[in-house]
Amino acid sequence: MIYQKRRMQAEWEPQSMVQLTWPHQDTDWAPILPEITAVYEEMAREISRREKVLIVAPEDLQSHLSLLTSHLSPLTTHHLSFTSNDTWARDHGFITVEEMSGEGPEQKDTVLLDFCFNGWGEKFPAELDNEINRHLYEQGLVEGRYEDHLDFVLEGGSIESDGKGTIFTTSCCLLAPHRNQPLSQQEIEQRLKAWLGAERIVWLNHGSLIGDDTDGHIDTLVRICPNDTLLYIEADADHPDLLLMELELQALRTLDGRPYRLLKLPLPRPIFEESGKWKEEGGERLPATYANYLVINGAVLVPTYDQPDLDAEALRIVGEAYPDREIVGIDCRAVIRQHGSLHCCTMQYY
């Protein structure tokens, strides 16, 4: 198939709405459902102050959501009554690109790319999650031309776009087992360039977080920001491979040959969980990261972890990268108990 000129937008470009796939009793959130619901309600409130919110939730939660949305900003909220395996909208949601439909600057179409989400390499069930996009499209809750790529595994958290033709990803994720074998790296790259309209794919070969289920999603490690700026997480004693990732970033150049501006985010002090209880040491280390923030119209929502000194430093550094936006912290200690954070819970549309 021949694709017209395409471009995957940068996250900081004007958005039409953000999708949240709501926690419910039949997800892994069941043991802490009140805590995680409170986080989602806070995300919905902050997003709705600035743009539309699209909520996917089972039918039995609609009365709760109607009560919630009655207290939100008057910006419109849309609902899809449909159940899910889990709540990671970043990875089961549409990936959108714009496509030129004519010669004029206004002649652009939105293309809704529907990729397969297979539970990060068949680690978790995802058959219901994979049906959400089709239902959203058929009910007219998303605008654009539907494009079926359900024979290819690609999660939104595994790619970052600068809006200018460069896509960042990690080899440890896209080349991980049970995703797109037997395709080679070159074959995967050719597909990404065609579908996303990229001039180049930057593959990072180092970096991952202890406790990460995704095999190294880029949105937990490195984020592309305006003005050729990269925000990335620093190493600690348990993550020496992040030092090698830093060296990779220092060696990178933009498409026009200039070094990137690099801003380093602190890594939260270790947070552990064992048998459902928080611990300061021992047990299972959770993959807390400040890089997993969400850019929305006029603001950046940044995960925090009840570590006031590091939380404040992370918010300050994100503010350096986005000086024209309000920086809003959201406590994501509940979210990392299922090994994700704020960006993982959301998917923006343009």
Helices and strands as residue ranges (DSSP letters): E 6-7, E 17-21, G 30-32, H 33-48, E 52-57, G 59-61, H 62-69, E 77-81, H 89-92, E 95-100, E 108-116, H 119-122, H 129-138, E 145-153, G 156-158, E 160-161, E 166-170, H 171-174, H 185-196, E 200-204, G 218-220, E 222-225, E 229-233, H 241-251, E 261-265, E 272-274, E 277-279, E 284-285, E 294-296, E 299-304, H 308-321, E 326-331, G 335-338, G 343-345, E 346-349
